[in-house]
Amino acid sequence: MKPNIRERLARSDWWPLKRAMLLSLTLVASIGLVGMVASGKQRPAGARPEVKTVLYVGDSLSVGKFGELLHNYLSRTLGSKNVALYASCGSSPENWLRGEPTFVTKCGYREVAIDRYAVVDAASHHATPKLEDLIVRYRPTTLIVQLGTNWMDKLMLGKEMETRSYLRQFLVATHRAPIQEVIWIMPPDSSHYPRRVQETVAEMLRTAAAVDGRVLLIDSRSMTRPYILGKTGRDGVHYNTQASTDWAEKVIARLQRKSRWATVAY
């Protein structure tokens, strides 16, 4: 009598099912790999989009309401830890350069960043920091500049060549990592300075932007003209709270159209 041995299942009983499953898995993996290569979106596991960081430097117009509103917008959009704003009344681009004497403002100062906060009125004096030092400290990918109105005093004295030289030096100072773009908020309209002087500053900035592809200009004069004494402000240069708010809203709308800021990781 033969032993009662269980009959072994033949290989052919299971092999077709296994082979079908393996083929399906291979096909799915191949499709996924092809899709990643074709789309160019291969990214290491856990990688995040690049965080945009902003350094903002300005003059007296940013010491006041305009600067406050721009800082609030940038902080909401990018996160407060990614925004630093410095504004010094009476300053021009050369006053922010390391190679120039320290400029001490006597009419107002503002600095707002994750590691510091100060709003100083005209009764106190404050040294203007140097752009190169701020770039090292905050490592911005975007530099926003709201400067140029105080150049008009130099132009009234016939110092156009000197002013153009300072503009070149300032832009050279911005050519350092990790800055990718420079957004220049051009001076708003003024009833204090002649039209030709305002146009000269605008032309200087437009020429610089045409040469340096990183520079984006925001034309404030088209947003703010005409400056009406008693309604816009009291001195033909500075803007009251309402006029500053109107200007800020238009500048913010322009910034919001920048698609590169739409994918910021907070």
ABEGO torsion letter per residue (X at the ends): XBBBBBBBBBAAAAAAAAAAAAAAAAAAAAAAAAAAAAAGABBBBGBBBBBBBBBBBBBAAAABAAAAAAAAAAAAAAEAAABBBBBBBGBBAAAABAABBBBBBAAEBBBBBAABBBBBBAABBBBBBBAAAAAAAAGBABBBBBBGAAAAAAAAAGAAAAAAAAAAAAAAAABBOABABBBBBBBBBBAABBAAAAAAAAAAAAAAAAABAABBBBBAAAAAOBBBBGAABAAGABBBAAAAAAAAAAAAAAAAABAAAAABBX
